[in-house]
Amino acid sequence: MLLIGYGNPGRGDDGLGPAFSEGMAARGLPGVEIDTDYQLVAEHALAISTHDLVVFADAEIGGAGGYSFREITPGAPEVLGSHSLVPETVLALCETLYGARPRAFVLGISGYDYGEVKEGLSERAAANLSEAEAFFMAWLDANVRGKDAAHA
């Protein structure tokens, strides 16, 4: 499994994705490869092509709760001229270029403070990050690690 956390830690709550992936990396989760970046780019298509499962973690503006989690499918690459891509476009590139179509999810962690150039998360965003981490660990145990143990 591949986890990609992305966003700009120098823009307040936009750093939720990197904070999430770095927190997961610190746990040393077996079978989980972790990548942290400022944004999604075309090169991520190659990285995900060698995995059966990928989770994209990013800050979410205007989320209904502390976090959201949804499965996604490849989408039309209408923003290929951009330096930054959305997860659906990275999946489409992966399928087109490498013939791979991993199962994919987006974990959106609600943030609130994006205006100033500053390090650190707002108090509410940090609480949402903790909720998202707890959810992800439970999801990982039920959907990834539990299946690995069953196949051993």
N, C-alpha and C positions, 0 to 999 in steps of 0.2 A: 504494500500500500504506500502511496505517496501523499504527503500532506504539504500543501503550498500555502504559506501565510504571506500575505502581501499588503503593502501600504507604506506610508511615510511616517516613521516615528517622530520626525521633526515637525509634524503638523497635528499635535495633540492626539485626539482620539482616532485619527487616521492610522495610528500605529497599532491598532487592535490586532490586525492580522499578524504582523511580525511578533507582537507580544504573545499571541496564542501559539504560534509555531515554535518560538524560542522556549516557551514554557513546556511544551510537549517534548521538545528535544532534550530538555534538562531531565525529563523522566526516563530517558533511555528506553523507549518502548520498542521491544523486539518486533521485527517485521514491519516497522514503520520508518520509511525514509522521509526526511524532512528538508524542505527548501524554504528559505525566507528571502523575499525580494521586495523592491519598491513597487513594482508593477508587473503585470503579466505581459510577456513578450512572445514572439513566434517561437523562440528557442524552447519555451516550456512544452511545446507540442512534442518534441523529441523526448524530453524527460518523462512525460506521461505515457508515451507509447510503449514503454517497457513494463508498465504496471497494469494490473487488472482493475484497480480501484484507486481513485484520486479524490481528495477533499481539498477544496479551495476555501481558505479562511480569509475574511476581509471585514473591514468596518462596514456598518450598514447605517444609512441615514434614514430616520423616520420609521424604524422598525416598530412593530406592534408590541414586542416584548423585549426581553433582554438579549435574545438571539433568535435566529431562524435557521432552519436546516431543511434543504430541499434537494431532491435529485434533479439533475439537469441532463440535457441531451445536446448534441452538436447543433450549433446555430449558424446562420448565414454569416460569412465573414465580411459584413458591410463596413467594418472599420479597419480594414487592413492597412490603410495609409497611416494609421495612428501608431504612436510608439507604445501605447498601452492598449491591451486587449481585454475583453470580457471572457470569463471561463468558457462560455458556449462557443466562442470563436476559436479558442485554443483547442477545444475538443474537435471542432470541424477541421482545423489544420492537421491535427493528429491523425484523424481518419483519412483525410485526403493525401497527406504526404507519406504516412507510414502504415496505412491500412489497419490501424488499431483503433478500437473503440472501448476504452475502459469505462466501467461504471463510474459515474461522477456525481459529487454532491457539492453544494455551496453552503458553508457555515457563515452566516452574516451575524456579526456581533454589534449590537446597537451602540452607537457613539453619539455624542452631543456637541463636543467642542472641537471645531475644525478651523476656526478663523485664524488664530495667531500662529506664528512660527514659534513653537515651543515643544520641548520634550515632556513626556509624561502623559498619563491618561487622566481624564476627569474622574472624580470619585464614583459617579454613576456608571461610567464605562468600565472602570476597574471591577465593580460589582458584577456587571454583565459578563466580563471576561471570566470571572470565577464560575458563574453559572454555566457558561459555554464549556469551560474545561470539564466540569462535573458531568454535563450531558455527554460530551464527546468520549470521555473515559468509559461511561456506561454503554454508549453506542458501540464503541470499539470492542469492549468485552463481549457484547451480545452478537455483533455482526462480523467481526474479523477474528479476534483472538479465540473466541469460542469455537468457531468453525475450524481454525487451525488445530486446536486441541482434538477436535472430533476426527480429523484426518490423520492424526499422528499414530 
